[in-house]
Amino acid sequence: MRVLRAGLLALLLTTGLSGCDLMQRISEGAYRNAVTDGTIAELDERGVTLAGRPSCELADTGSEAVVRIGCTARTTTGAAVVVTGRALQADTEHPRETYVITVGGTPVVDQDCLGLGCRSPRDAPAPTSS
């Protein structure tokens, strides 16, 4: 998803700038929102309804080249939703992203992008209940 890549790029551009804590927080927030929105879109497309927006946090990797994000949520039926994302070569124009979404412990998404217009042959089938 282009928004996801733009959020990741904005995060990386501001992370390296000293004295720009406010801009870094804004960019991190934009990336978290992009992953959250992408997660909602991916699950909605598979008939899985969330009880609320996922809560996402970036992990400190100690490297501008690696970005990790983790999100949690619940479906309307109470099943746990876990999102893990990773971008390698994130400090370049062409980061290599991977996102996995599980619902109730069952993988339902395993692909290199999230959101509308994003399709990957690695998609897993949707669970039978949401």
C-alpha positions as CSV (number, residue, x, y, z in Angstrom):
1,M,0.0,0.0,0.0
2,R,1.4,3.3,-1.0
3,V,0.3,5.0,2.2
4,L,2.1,2.4,4.2
5,R,5.3,2.9,2.3
6,A,5.0,6.7,2.5
7,G,4.5,6.4,6.3
8,L,7.6,4.3,6.6
9,L,9.6,6.7,4.5
10,A,8.5,9.7,6.5
11,L,9.5,7.8,9.7
12,L,12.9,7.1,8.4
13,L,13.6,10.5,7.0
14,T,12.8,12.2,10.4
15,T,14.5,9.5,12.6
16,G,17.9,10.5,11.4
17,L,17.5,14.2,12.0
18,S,18.8,15.4,15.3
19,G,16.6,17.8,17.3
20,C,13.4,16.7,15.5
21,D,11.7,14.7,18.3
22,L,8.3,16.2,17.4
23,M,8.6,15.3,13.8
24,Q,9.8,11.8,14.7
25,R,6.7,11.2,16.9
26,I,4.5,12.5,14.1
27,S,6.1,10.2,11.5
28,E,5.9,7.2,13.9
29,G,2.2,8.0,14.5
30,A,1.6,8.2,10.7
31,Y,3.2,4.8,10.2
32,R,1.2,3.2,13.1
33,N,-2.0,4.7,11.6
34,A,-1.1,3.3,8.1
35,V,-0.5,-0.2,9.6
36,T,-3.7,0.1,11.6
37,D,-5.8,1.2,8.6
38,G,-4.2,-1.5,6.5
39,T,-5.0,-4.2,9.1
40,I,-8.6,-3.1,9.3
41,A,-8.9,-3.1,5.5
42,E,-7.3,-6.6,5.1
43,L,-9.5,-8.1,7.8
44,D,-12.6,-6.4,6.6
45,E,-11.9,-7.9,3.1
46,R,-11.9,-11.3,4.7
47,G,-15.1,-10.8,6.7
48,V,-13.4,-10.3,10.0
49,T,-14.8,-7.4,12.1
50,L,-12.7,-5.8,14.8
51,A,-14.2,-4.6,18.1
52,G,-12.0,-1.4,17.9
53,R,-8.9,0.0,16.2
54,P,-5.7,-2.1,16.7
55,S,-3.2,-0.7,19.1
56,C,0.3,-0.6,17.5
57,E,3.7,0.1,18.8
58,L,7.1,0.4,17.1
59,A,9.9,-1.7,18.6
60,D,13.3,-0.2,19.1
61,T,15.6,-2.1,16.8
62,G,18.7,0.1,17.2
63,S,19.0,0.4,13.4
64,E,17.5,2.8,10.9
65,A,17.6,-0.1,8.4
66,V,15.2,-2.3,10.4
67,V,11.7,-1.2,11.5
68,R,9.4,-3.5,13.5
69,I,5.8,-2.9,14.5
70,G,3.4,-5.0,16.5
71,C,-0.3,-4.5,16.9
72,T,-3.1,-6.1,18.9
73,A,-6.9,-6.0,18.7
74,R,-10.0,-8.2,19.3
75,T,-12.7,-9.3,16.9
76,T,-16.3,-8.6,17.7
77,T,-16.5,-12.2,18.9
78,G,-13.5,-11.8,21.2
79,A,-10.8,-13.5,19.2
80,A,-7.3,-12.1,19.7
81,V,-5.8,-10.4,16.6
82,V,-2.0,-10.0,16.4
83,V,-0.2,-8.1,13.7
84,T,3.6,-8.3,13.3
85,G,5.4,-6.2,10.7
86,R,9.0,-5.8,9.7
87,A,10.7,-3.6,7.1
88,L,14.3,-4.5,6.2
89,Q,16.4,-2.0,4.2
90,A,14.1,0.6,5.6
91,D,16.7,3.3,5.2
92,T,16.5,2.8,1.4
93,E,14.0,3.8,-1.3
94,H,12.9,0.2,-1.6
95,P,12.3,-1.3,1.8
96,R,11.4,-5.0,2.0
97,E,8.3,-5.3,4.1
98,T,6.5,-8.3,5.6
99,Y,3.2,-8.3,7.6
100,V,1.5,-11.2,9.3
101,I,-1.9,-11.0,10.9
102,T,-3.3,-13.8,13.0
103,V,-6.9,-14.2,14.3
104,G,-7.3,-16.5,17.2
105,G,-3.8,-17.8,16.6
106,T,-4.6,-18.7,12.9
107,P,-2.6,-16.8,10.3
108,V,-5.0,-15.0,7.9
109,V,-2.5,-12.6,6.2
110,D,1.1,-13.1,5.3
111,Q,2.2,-10.6,2.7
112,D,4.6,-7.7,1.8
113,C,2.0,-4.9,2.1
114,L,-1.3,-4.0,3.7
115,G,-4.4,-2.3,2.7
116,L,-6.6,-1.6,-0.3
117,G,-5.1,-2.6,-3.6
118,C,-2.5,-4.8,-1.9
119,R,-2.5,-8.4,-3.1
120,S,0.0,-11.1,-2.5
121,P,0.1,-14.8,-3.5
122,R,1.0,-15.6,0.1
123,D,-2.5,-14.7,1.5
124,A,-3.8,-17.3,3.8
125,P,-7.5,-18.3,3.7
126,A,-9.8,-16.4,6.1
127,P,-10.8,-18.1,9.3
128,T,-14.3,-19.7,9.4
129,S,-15.5,-17.4,12.3
130,S,-14.8,-13.7,13.0
